Amino acid sequence: MTNSHANPLPSPTEDRRSGTPASLTRDQAIDEADHPLTPAQAFDALYAFCAPALVRQAYLLTGRHERARESVEQAFQLAWQRWPEVARDRDPAGWVRATAYDCALSPWHRFRRRGRTPDLPSDPADRALQRALMLLPPSYRRTLVLYDGVGLDLPETAAETEASTPAAANRLMHAREALAARLPELSEPAELHRRLVRLASTERLGAGEPEGVRTTGERRTRFWTRSAIAFTATIIGATTLTLRTAPTHYLPPVSPGHAVQGVPVQGMLGPLAPQAPKPRAELRKEAAGGPERLAPELE
């Protein structure tokens, strides 16, 4: 299966061998080689080149303006945090696109209170297409947007969706059949591509400034780093306190007391009988307070 779209959905196109945007001329490439960009400048250039198209693609995936912008900004914040890895990647635009798609289709969005209602376009035909797209499973929707919207070929689509080529082809065919069942006029791939481009282009979606994205990403990184340090310090402090206060040997528990039945009552001592002082007086008269004792004598 080949993709022969002549006008793909606005998307960053890059030279796969060098990672240089195809829009750069030879003189610009030579100038960049002589004067290398700083990491911030390279990031800003990548953001300006990719972000507008990625926001429109994320809108096709989510049907929500705010979530599309948030997904793209979050993807670029992750790219800035891992910029050495992204800068050395063969396809930096593809790295950011895959991350933005993951953020847009994250299952955690279902727990959000805001943005549950899709932002429907004003045109009835576009509204019907968006509703049909939202009824597709996320994996089918992603495959359809990449192949029929962005214009990637089938192996690239399979690689970006982390699926085998036959699995990606199966998802694409099922997605097309589901759309054609609801909208028969989209049975032709060329018409489907044209309608996807129109749906993404009619919505006025913009991305934030690259400097703001970098600043937000750095602030978020500092926050999570400090939180991790504070959490680690708390764990260490609690462990130290436990080691200092915990007993060093086993102390058997004291069994609770309970009443014993059947024991006779202890007798009480009463006053002496009248004849008792006489024997005691006789004993006190003896020499050592008792009867005579045998003592050894030297012969």
C-alpha positions as CSV (number, residue, x, y, z in Angstrom):
1,M,0.0,0.0,0.0
2,T,1.4,3.3,-1.0
3,N,0.4,6.9,-0.3
4,S,0.3,9.2,-3.2
5,H,-1.1,12.4,-1.7
6,A,0.3,15.4,-3.4
7,N,-0.8,17.9,-0.8
8,P,-0.5,16.3,2.7
9,L,-1.8,17.8,5.9
10,P,0.5,20.7,7.0
11,S,3.4,18.8,8.6
12,P,7.1,19.2,9.1
13,T,8.9,17.4,6.3
14,E,12.5,16.6,6.9
15,D,15.4,14.9,5.2
16,R,15.6,11.5,7.0
17,R,19.3,11.2,6.5
18,S,20.4,14.5,8.0
19,G,17.4,15.7,10.0
20,T,17.5,19.1,8.3
21,P,14.1,20.6,7.4
22,A,13.5,20.3,3.7
23,S,12.5,24.0,3.6
24,L,16.0,25.1,4.3
25,T,18.1,26.1,1.2
26,R,21.6,24.9,0.6
27,D,23.0,28.4,1.6
28,Q,21.1,28.3,4.8
29,A,22.4,24.9,5.7
30,I,25.9,26.0,5.0
31,D,25.4,29.1,7.1
32,E,24.2,27.0,10.0
33,A,27.2,24.7,9.6
34,D,29.5,27.7,9.9
35,H,27.5,29.3,12.7
36,P,26.0,26.5,14.9
37,L,22.8,27.4,16.8
38,T,22.6,27.4,20.5
39,P,20.3,24.8,22.0
40,A,17.6,27.4,22.7
41,Q,17.8,28.8,19.2
42,A,17.6,25.3,17.7
43,F,14.6,24.5,19.9
44,D,12.9,27.7,18.9
45,A,13.4,27.0,15.2
46,L,12.0,23.5,15.6
47,Y,9.0,24.8,17.5
48,A,8.3,27.5,14.9
49,F,8.6,24.9,12.1
50,C,6.4,22.2,13.7
51,A,4.1,23.5,16.3
52,P,1.3,25.1,14.1
53,A,0.9,21.9,12.0
54,L,1.0,19.7,15.1
55,V,-1.8,21.7,16.8
56,R,-4.0,21.1,13.8
57,Q,-3.2,17.4,13.7
58,A,-3.9,17.1,17.4
59,Y,-7.2,18.7,16.8
60,L,-8.1,16.0,14.4
61,L,-7.2,13.4,17.1
62,T,-9.0,15.1,20.0
63,G,-11.7,17.4,18.5
64,R,-10.8,19.9,21.2
65,H,-8.9,23.1,20.8
66,E,-7.5,23.5,24.3
67,R,-6.4,19.9,24.5
68,A,-4.7,20.1,21.1
69,R,-2.6,23.1,22.2
70,E,-1.8,21.6,25.6
71,S,-0.7,18.3,24.0
72,V,1.7,20.1,21.6
73,E,3.1,22.3,24.3
74,Q,3.6,19.4,26.6
75,A,5.4,17.5,23.9
76,F,7.8,20.4,23.3
77,Q,8.4,20.7,27.0
78,L,9.4,17.1,27.1
79,A,11.6,17.7,24.1
80,W,13.3,20.6,25.8
81,Q,13.9,18.5,28.9
82,R,15.5,15.8,26.7
83,W,17.0,18.1,24.2
84,P,20.4,16.4,23.8
85,E,18.5,13.2,22.8
86,V,16.1,15.0,20.5
87,A,18.8,17.0,18.8
88,R,20.7,13.9,17.9
89,D,17.6,12.0,16.7
90,R,17.4,11.3,13.0
91,D,13.9,12.9,12.8
92,P,13.4,15.5,15.6
93,A,10.0,16.5,14.1
94,G,8.9,12.9,14.2
95,W,10.0,12.6,17.8
96,V,7.9,15.6,18.8
97,R,4.9,14.5,16.7
98,A,4.8,11.0,18.3
99,T,5.0,12.6,21.8
100,A,2.3,15.1,20.9
101,Y,0.0,12.3,19.7
102,D,0.7,10.3,22.8
103,C,-0.3,13.3,25.0
104,A,-3.4,14.0,22.9
105,L,-4.7,10.4,23.1
106,S,-3.7,9.8,26.8
107,P,-6.4,7.9,28.6
108,W,-6.0,10.2,31.6
109,H,-8.0,12.9,29.8
110,R,-11.2,11.0,30.7
111,F,-10.8,12.0,34.3
112,R,-10.7,15.7,33.5
113,R,-13.8,17.8,34.1
114,R,-12.9,20.5,31.6
115,G,-13.0,19.9,27.8
116,R,-15.3,16.9,27.8
117,T,-17.4,18.4,25.0
118,P,-15.8,18.5,21.6
119,D,-15.4,21.8,19.8
120,L,-17.6,21.3,16.8
121,P,-16.9,23.3,13.6
122,S,-19.5,25.5,12.1
123,D,-19.7,23.7,8.7
124,P,-22.2,20.8,8.8
125,A,-19.9,18.5,6.6
126,D,-16.9,19.2,8.8
127,R,-19.0,18.6,11.9
128,A,-20.1,15.2,10.5
129,L,-16.5,14.3,9.7
130,Q,-15.3,15.2,13.2
131,R,-18.1,13.2,14.9
132,A,-17.2,10.2,12.7
133,L,-13.5,10.6,13.6
134,M,-14.3,10.7,17.4
135,L,-16.2,7.4,17.1
136,L,-13.1,5.6,15.9
137,P,-10.8,3.8,18.4
138,P,-7.8,6.0,19.2
139,S,-5.3,3.6,17.5
140,Y,-7.4,3.7,14.3
141,R,-7.8,7.5,14.4
142,R,-4.1,7.9,14.8
143,T,-3.2,5.6,12.0
144,L,-5.7,7.4,9.7
145,V,-4.5,10.9,10.5
146,L,-0.8,9.9,9.9
147,Y,-1.5,8.1,6.7
148,D,-4.3,9.9,5.0
149,G,-3.7,13.3,6.7
150,V,0.0,13.8,7.2
151,G,1.0,11.7,4.3
152,L,3.4,9.2,5.8
153,D,3.9,5.9,4.1
154,L,2.7,2.6,5.7
155,P,6.1,1.5,7.2
156,E,6.6,5.0,8.8
157,T,3.0,4.9,10.1
158,A,3.5,1.5,11.6
159,A,6.8,2.5,13.2
160,E,5.3,5.7,14.7
161,T,2.2,3.8,16.1
162,E,4.5,1.0,17.4
163,A,2.7,-1.6,15.4
164,S,3.7,-4.0,12.6
165,T,3.1,-3.1,9.0
166,P,0.2,-5.6,8.6
167,A,-1.4,-4.4,11.8
168,A,-1.2,-0.7,10.7
169,A,-2.7,-1.6,7.3
170,N,-5.5,-3.5,9.0
171,R,-6.2,-0.5,11.3
172,L,-6.2,1.8,8.3
173,M,-8.6,-0.3,6.3
174,H,-11.0,-0.7,9.2
175,A,-10.9,3.1,9.9
176,R,-11.6,3.9,6.2
177,E,-14.5,1.4,6.2
178,A,-16.0,2.9,9.4
179,L,-15.8,6.4,8.0
180,A,-17.3,5.3,4.6
181,A,-20.2,3.6,6.4
182,R,-21.2,6.9,8.0
183,L,-20.1,9.2,5.2
184,P,-20.2,7.4,1.9
185,E,-18.7,10.3,0.0
186,L,-15.4,9.6,1.9
187,S,-14.9,6.2,0.4
188,E,-12.2,7.6,-2.0
189,P,-8.8,8.1,-0.2
190,A,-8.2,11.3,-2.2
191,E,-11.5,12.8,-1.0
192,L,-10.9,11.7,2.5
193,H,-7.5,13.4,2.5
194,R,-9.0,16.6,1.1
195,R,-11.6,16.7,3.8
196,L,-9.1,16.0,6.6
197,V,-7.0,18.9,5.3
198,R,-10.0,21.2,5.2
199,L,-11.2,20.2,8.7
200,A,-7.7,20.9,10.1
201,S,-7.3,24.2,8.2
202,T,-10.7,25.8,8.9
203,E,-10.1,25.8,12.7
204,R,-8.1,28.8,13.8
205,L,-5.6,27.1,16.1
206,G,-2.4,28.7,17.3
207,A,0.5,27.7,19.4
208,G,2.2,29.7,22.2
209,E,5.6,31.3,22.0
210,P,8.6,29.0,22.1
211,E,10.2,31.0,24.9
212,G,7.1,30.6,27.1
213,V,7.1,26.8,26.4
214,R,10.7,26.5,27.4
215,T,10.2,28.6,30.5
216,T,7.2,26.5,31.6
217,G,9.1,23.3,31.0
218,E,12.1,24.5,33.0
219,R,9.8,25.6,35.8
220,R,8.0,22.3,35.8
221,T,11.3,20.4,35.9
222,R,12.5,22.4,38.8
223,F,9.3,21.8,40.7
224,W,9.4,18.1,40.2
225,T,13.1,18.0,41.0
226,R,12.5,19.8,44.3
227,S,9.5,17.6,45.1
228,A,11.6,14.5,44.5
229,I,14.4,15.9,46.8
230,A,11.9,16.8,49.5
231,F,10.2,13.4,49.3
232,T,13.6,11.6,49.5
233,A,14.6,13.7,52.5
234,T,11.3,12.9,54.2
235,I,11.9,9.2,53.7
236,I,15.4,9.4,55.0
237,G,14.3,11.4,58.1
238,A,11.5,9.0,58.9
239,T,13.9,6.0,58.5
240,T,16.5,7.6,60.8
241,L,13.9,8.4,63.4
242,T,12.6,4.8,63.3
243,L,16.1,3.4,63.7
244,R,16.8,5.6,66.7
245,T,13.5,5.0,68.5
246,A,12.8,1.4,67.7
247,P,13.7,-1.2,70.4
248,T,17.0,-3.1,69.8
249,H,15.7,-6.4,71.4
250,Y,12.5,-8.3,71.6
251,L,10.2,-7.4,74.5
252,P,7.6,-10.0,75.2
253,P,4.2,-8.6,75.7
254,V,2.7,-8.7,79.2
255,S,-0.3,-10.9,79.4
256,P,-3.3,-9.2,80.8
257,G,-4.4,-10.2,84.3
258,H,-7.5,-12.3,84.9
259,A,-9.4,-13.6,87.9
260,V,-8.6,-17.1,89.2
261,Q,-11.5,-19.2,90.6
262,G,-11.4,-21.9,93.3
263,V,-8.5,-20.5,95.4
264,P,-9.2,-20.7,99.3
265,V,-9.4,-17.4,101.1
266,Q,-6.2,-16.6,103.0
267,G,-6.6,-16.8,106.8
268,M,-6.2,-13.7,109.0
269,L,-4.0,-13.7,112.1
270,G,-6.0,-13.0,115.2
271,P,-4.9,-12.0,118.8
272,L,-2.7,-14.4,120.8
273,A,-4.3,-16.9,123.1
274,P,-3.9,-16.4,126.9
275,Q,-1.4,-19.3,127.2
276,A,0.8,-18.3,124.3
277,P,3.1,-15.7,126.1
278,K,4.4,-18.4,128.5
279,P,6.3,-20.5,126.0
280,R,7.7,-17.4,124.4
281,A,9.1,-16.2,127.7
282,E,10.7,-19.5,128.4
283,L,12.5,-19.4,125.0
284,R,13.8,-15.9,125.7
285,K,15.4,-17.1,128.9
286,E,17.7,-19.4,127.0
287,A,21.3,-18.4,126.2
288,A,21.3,-17.4,122.5
289,G,17.6,-17.0,122.4
290,G,17.1,-20.6,121.8
291,P,17.9,-24.1,123.1
292,E,21.5,-25.0,124.0
293,R,23.9,-25.6,121.2
294,L,26.9,-27.8,120.8
295,A,30.2,-25.9,120.5
296,P,33.5,-27.6,119.6
297,E,36.2,-27.6,122.3
298,L,39.9,-28.0,121.9
299,E,41.3,-31.1,123.7
